Amino acid sequence: MNTKLADAQNFLDLNGLNNIRQQSNSDDKASKEQALETAAKQFEAIFMQMLLKSMRKAEEVLESDSPFNSESTKFYRDMHDQQMSLELSNNGSLGLSELIVRQLGGDSENFTPKSHFKANVFQGGEEATKKNDLQIPHRRQFPDNTTLETSDTTTNNNVANHAFNEPQDFVTALTEPAKHVEKKLNIPFEVVIAQAALETGWGQKVIKTAQGESSNNLFNIKADARWSGDKTHKETLEYQQGAMVKKREPFRVYQSIGDSINDYINFLSSNERYQGALKQAKNVEQFLHSLQGAGYATDPNYANKIMGTLRTVTGLINK
């Protein structure tokens, strides 16, 4: 029998916990540490297999149209998933086993969970991230025929100059620029931060140019033929007639956070379609629903998502 396949079967067999328990009861410290590491890897493999099963379950809606829809195919597919979960766990790709060992082993000094999770497990690391254009379903804007008239400069900082490791970092960096928006448009600065946080994943998913540089586009404003500045193209998911559709769209590129803030102010104030929303700027819920209804977003839950993010922003500001 193939050794790796046998290891996978034993590795994912819950009965194997008896052996781990015996090893953990040993007086030898090294044996105890080995038992902890083995248990952590086994848990990670089981967790990974659960994720894969959930993914397969989500694909069942397409089974009737698939030529590979057979019990035999599913059997070999499940074997492959089991082996893959083992390989990912052994390679530490997800990082969950390391986290468990650090927490349960008592070695928690200078340790944060985020430092142990690896991004892009299935894409080959950071280099693959640069090549992967598909991001989370962002909300999309539909610019009218406007020209950029730069207002007061709020900040010349570039997004790349900030390490948004935590939501608190994003809120701190955006507070003053957002207050500039409030001064110009009467939109509460907390709402501005919440919208930018939703659009960019708390600053971690700001659209990049083809050269891998930050676009500084905090609100994912699109660039049509009437936009004279720099732009970059990105694949995105949008809602059309209630269904999500993948498109490749152009987005504006700014030199700094200040430019993005100023263009956001100009974008809303210069477009007739958003004037009704701006008149309700002090009523957050009405403002957001009016903004969504005016065509700023295709996501039917856009306003509610910002409201949810706003609660987090408010909590971080009041800390």
N, C-alpha and C positions, 0 to 999 in steps of 0.2 A: 504494500500500500504506500502511496505517496506520503512522505514524512510530514510535509507541511499540511496536507489535508488531514492527516491523523491528529496533528497538533491543534488544528482548528476545531476539530470535533471535540477533543478533550478540553480545549481552552474554553469553549462556550458551553460545556456541560456543567450545569450547576452542581452535580454530584462531586465534581472536582474540588468543591469548597472544603470538603472533609480533609483532603490532603493539605490544603492551605491552612486550615485550622490547626492541624497537628504540627505543621512547621512553625506556626506563630507561637505555639506553646513551648517551643524550644528555649533553653537557657542561653543559647548562642545569639548574640546581638545581630550578627550578620544574617543568620537564618530568619530572624524576625523581620529584618529589613527586606530580605528577599521575598518573604511571604507577603508583606505589605505591597511591594511592587507588583508581584504576580496578581494579587487580588485587585489592585487598581487597574492593571491592564485588562483583566478579565471583565471588570465592570465597564471599562471604556469600550471594549469590543462588543459587549452586549448592547450598550447604549448606541453604538454605531449601527449595529444590525437593526435596532428598533427604528432608527432614522431611515435606513434604507427600505425597510418594510413600509414605513409611512409614505415614502416616495412612490413605491410600487403601487400602493393602494390608491394614490391619487391618479395613477395612470389607468386605472381600471375602466374609467369612462370611455377610453379610446379602444378598449379591447375588441369590441365587436367589429371594428374596421381594420384590425391588425391581422396580417397573415401569420403572425407568430403566436397567435392566441391558442395555446394548447397546454394541457397539463404537463406534457413532457418538457416543453420549453420552460414553463414555470419552475419545474423541478431543477433543471440545470442552472437556471437564472438564480434561484435561491442558493444553490451551492456556490455559485460565483460570488454572490453578495456576502455569504458567510466568510469565504476566504478573504475577500477584500476588507471586511471589517477587521479581521485578524491582522492583516498586513498593515492597515492604517494604525491600529493600536500599537503593534510592535515597533513601528517606525516613529511613534510619538507624534503623528501628524496632527491630531486634534489637540493634544496637550492636556487632556483631561486627567490621564493617569498621573502625570507629573504633579498636577495641582492637588490631587487626592493624597499622594505621597507626602507632599510638603505640608499639607494641612494636618493629616493624621499622624505624621511622623514627628511633629513638634518643631520642625525647622521652618518657622514662619517669619523670621526676622527679615526686614527689607523685602517683603514679598507682597505682591498684589496679584489677584487672579488674572488680570488682563495680560500680565507679562508672560503667561504660560500658554495662552491660546494662540495657535498659529492661524493666520489668515490665509485664505485661498488654498485650502487643503487639496482640492481637486484640480487646481489650476497651475501648480508648480511654483508657487511663491510669488515674490514681489514682481519679478519680471513678467509673469503671466498677468498680474494685475494691470500692468501698463497696457497689455495687449487686449485686455477684455473690456469692451466698450459698454457692455450691458450692465446697467445699474438697477437699483430698486425703482419701482414705478414712481417717478417724480411727477409733480403737478406741473402743467404746462401753460404758458401764457400765449396770448395771441395779439402781438403788437399791432397798433394802428400806424398810420403814417405820421410818425413823430420824429423830431430831430432832437438830438441830445444837447441840452443847454446846461452845462456844468454849473452847479450852484456852489455855495461855500464848501471849501475843502474840510472834511471832517477828520480824515486820517489818511496817511500815505502808506499805511501798513499793507503788506501783502499777506494773503492767507498762508502762504508757504512759511512765513516767519513765525507762525503760531503753531504750537504743538497742542492740538485739541485732544488731549488724552482723556479728558472727562468732560461731561456736559457743563460743569462749573467753569472750566477754562473757556468754553465757547461763550457762555453768558457774560463772563468778565470782559472778554475782548470786544463783544458787540454792544455793551451797555451804552457807552458814549456815542458811537455812531447811530444807534437806535434812538437815542434821545434827540439827535439832530433831526431824524425823521419826524419824531413827535412834534418838534418845534415847527416844522414846515407844514405837516399834514394833519396834525392833531391826533394821529394814530398813537395809542399808548405804546411806549417803547417796549414794554414786555411782549406785546403782540407782534411787533416787528422781529424781535429776537426769536419768538416761537415759530414764526413763519420761516425765517431763515434756517432755524434748527431742523424743521421738518423737511425743507427743500434739500438740505445738504447733509442730513444725518449727523447733526451737531458738529458740522465742519469737517467731518471725516470723509465725505463723499462729494466734495466740491469737484465739479467737472474739470477735467484736465485737457490741455491742448494736445495736438499730435506729437509735440515735443516733450510731453510729460510734465509741463509746467501748469500751475494753477490758473484757472480762468478768472478767479476771484468773483465768480458769478454766484452771489449768495442767494439769489431768488430765482435762479434758473430761467431768466428772461431770454426768450428766443431772439434770433437775429434773422430778419427777412431781407429782401432785396433792398429795402430802404435804410437798412442799418449800414452806416459807413465805416464803423470801427472794425476791429479784429473779431474773428469768430472761429468757432471750432464745431465740428460735427460729432454727434453722439447718438448711439442707439438708445431708445427709450420706449417705455410702455405707456400707451395712452388709451383712454376710454372712448370708444365709438359705438353708439347705439347699444350701450350697456355691456359691451365686450371689450376686453383689453387687446390692443393691437400694437405690434412692435413696429416702430418707425425709426428712421435715421434723420435727425433734425439738426439745424444749425443753432448754436447758442452764442450769446455775446461773450466777449473776452474783455476784461478790464485790467488796468495796470495796478490797481490797488483796491482795498476794501472801500476807501473813500469814493472811488469812481463808481463802484457797484451801488453804494448807498445813494449817491447823487443821481444815478440813472434810475434807480427805483423810485425816487421822489418825482423825477421828471416823467417817468413812465406812467405813473398813476395820475399825476396832476394834469398832464397834457392830453390824456385820452378821455374823450367824452363819455365813453361807456362806463368809466369808473367814478364819475362825479356823484352819482347817487350813493355809491358806497362811501365815498369820502364825507358826505354830509352826515353819515351815521357813525363816524369814526369813534366817537366817545362811547357808543353802545357796541361793545366788542362783538357780541353774538350776531347782531344785525349787520354790522360792518362785514364780518367774514362771510356770512351767507350772501350778502349783496355782491361782494367781490367774486365769490364763486359763481353766482348767477349771471354776472356780467361777462363771464367767459375767461376769467383769469386761470381757471383750472378745468381739466376734464374729469378729474376724480370726483364722483358724486359725494364722497365723504370728506372732501378737502377741508371744509370749514370745521367739521367736527374733529378732524385730526389735529388741526391747529389748536382748537380749544383744549384738547387733551394734552398737547405739548405745552400749552400755556400754563397749565397747572404745575407742571414740572419746573418751568422757568420761574414762576412766582415763588415756588418753594425754595429754589436755589438763591434767589435774590434776597429773600427774607431770612436766610440762614444767619 
